[in-house]
Amino acid sequence: MREPRADFSSYRLIKDPDSRPNGLPARFSTFTESAYVHPLSQIVLEHLQSNYSEWVKQMGLDTALTLNKDGTFVLRFPDPDGKAKAAEDDDGGSSEPSNGSIWTMYEAEEKKHYLCVRKGGLVGRYMLQDNTKPAWHSDKRSTPERVQEAVDEMIEKIHQVGNAA
């Protein structure tokens, strides 16, 4: 019998701190509205859902998903009490403590898309796409293949850090 997969439709979208739709606590609402997700971020999220669903649940990543207006996302690891922090950016801009995150970002000056992770002693960034290079540059793998391999490597690194702790 196949294990049930993590369902990204059950994630919570971190909202404006003052909004309280449907009587839910401030900063959270049910993820039912449509939002723009950049194709690279979509590949990451779909790969996590399709291939790492049980891991996503075990790590508590199925509790909070932030979709940013630019199509990037943040998945926050929950604190020991099981709640995901609704911190600002996890790229160093937050003053609120965090138990780590997985996120995508676009660096406008460099014109590059990244997959990033911060968990325990692990801090990493993998370039998903360099928009300064032509689409047909030397890498023979397709974009989805490269992004999926980046996700696989990131999860392996998280496991290595977790096992070393």
N, C-alpha and C positions, 0 to 999 in steps of 0.2 A: 504494500500500500504506500502510495506516495505521500510524503510529508506536506502539510499545507504551507504554501508560500507566503512570505511577508507581502502584505498588500499595501502598496504605497497610497491607495485611496484612504487608508485609515490613519495616515500621518496627520499631524496637526500643523497647520500653517501658522507661523508666528506672525502676528498682526501688529498693528499700531497699538501701543500700550494702553490707549484710552478706549479702544473699541471693546464692546462686550456683546457681540452678536449671539443670539440664541441663548442668552443667559449664561454663557460659559465664562470662566475666569478671564480677566484682562490678559491680553497678549496671545490668547489661543482661540482658534475657531476651528470648526470641522473643515477638513479639506474637501470642499465641494465645488468651489468656484474655479473657473478656468484661469490659468496663468501661463505666461510665456515661459517655456523651458528651452534653453539653447540646445541645439542638436547634440553637442558634445556632452552636456550635462545629462541629457536624456539617455544617451548611450550608457553613461556611468550608472544612472539610477536603474535602468532596465537590466543591466548586467548584474547589479546587486540583487534585484528582485528575482531574476531568473536563476541565478547560480549560487547565490549566497543568502537565500531567504532565511534559512534556519539560523545562520550566523548573525544576520541583521537582528533577528528577534532576541537571540542569546545576549547580544551586546547592548540591547536596549535601544537600538537605533530606530526602532519602529515607533518611538514615542514623540519625536519632534523633527520636522522637516521645515526648513525655511527656504522659500523660493524668493529670490531677489528679483527686482524689476528688470535687471539686465539678463535674466535667464539663467543665472548661476544659482547654486543652492548651498545650504549648510545642513549637515546631519550632525546633531550633537549627541555625544555619549552622555548618558544620564549620570548624575551624581550618585553617590552610594545610597541616597534615599529613593532612588529610582526616577527622579524628576530631571528632565532635560532643562538646562539653563536657557533662558531667553536672553542671552547676552548679545551685545552688539556684534561687531565683526570678530571672527576668530583669527584674523591675520595680524594680531598684535594690537588692534585698536580697542579692545575691550578691557574695562577695568574690573569687570565682574569675573570671579573665578569660574573656571570651566574644567570639566573632566575630559576635555578633548573633543575634537570634531573632525569630520571629513567634509571638504568643501571644494567647489570649483570656483575659479576666478578668472577674470580677463584683465591682463595688464595692458592698458591702452597705449602707454608710451612704447612698450616693447612689441605690441601687437601679437601677444601670445596668450593662449589659454592654458591654464594649469589645473591639475588635480592635486589637492593639498591634504595633509593629514597632520594632526597633533594628538598624540595619545601617549600618556606616560612620558617616557624619555624619547619618544619618537617624534621628530619633526621632519616632514618631508614635503617635497614639491616635485611633481612630474609634469613636464611640458606635454600637453595633449595636442597642441597645434601651434605652429609658427606661421602667422599670416603674412610674414615678410617673404616667405618662400613660395614658389609656385606649387599648386596642388599636386603636380606630378614629380616632385623632387625624388631623390634617390631611394626612399623607403618603399619596398615592394609590397608591404602589408597594407591592407585597406585601413581607413581611419577607424572604423569600428573595431577591427582586430587590434590595432595599436592601443586604443582606449581600453578595451577589455583586458589586454595584457597588463596595462598600467594598474587597473583595479586589482587584478590577481596578485601582482607584485606588492601592492600596498597592503592587501589583506595578509599576505605572507609576512611582511615586515611587522604588522601589528601583532600577529601570532608570536613572532620571535621575541618582541619586546615583552609581551605578556608572559611568555614562558620563562624569560630571564628574570622576571620580577619575583 
